[in-house]
Amino acid sequence: MSKINIIATNKEIKLNENDFIVSKTDVKGKITYCNEIFMNIAAYDESALLNINHNIIRHPDMPKVAFKLAWDLISSGKEFFGFVKNMTKNGDYYWVFANITADYDSSGKIIGYTSIRRKPKQEAINAIVPIYKKLVQIEKTGSMSDSAAYLFDFLDENNTSYDELILNLQGV
């Protein structure tokens, strides 16, 4: 299953307050488990998601640097929090506040990842959208390294870290 032919719409799907989207992946990002809420919101059935890379739901408005940051953190065993704009099978979009953690085997080796997503605060999305737009613009005209430099300069100028920014926006 590929999203190459999916055209992004301007229709937003809103999560309910009590929705928790859950998925698990292997170490390469292929989905090994997805809950019913995930399937319903993303508009894919289980067979279209299992063993497919999680980026099947990646929205083109998301900066690549956000996913690099996430992978750098989780592959080193650290926790990731972030706001993610995802795309459904028909091109609609939905925002989530994501938490991704590593899963370990009995010897302490990372064997996969668990992602739990819930409804983000609208104020947080309003604050993050202009940052993401700037990062995507930089990536289109420059490189992911340029967008990372912009992001870390932004964080320094605002005297905050990535985690502090994200968690404060969500009110965690």
Secondary structure, 3 states (H helix, E strand, C coil): CCCCCCCCCCCECCCCCCCEEEEEECCCCEEEEECHHHHHHHCCCHHHHCCCEHHHHECCCCCHHHHHHHHHHHHCCCCEEEEEEEECCCCCEEEEEEEEEEEECCCCCEEEEEEEEECCCHHHHHHHHHHHHHHHHHHHHCCHHHHHHHHHHHHHHCCCCHHHHHHHHHCC
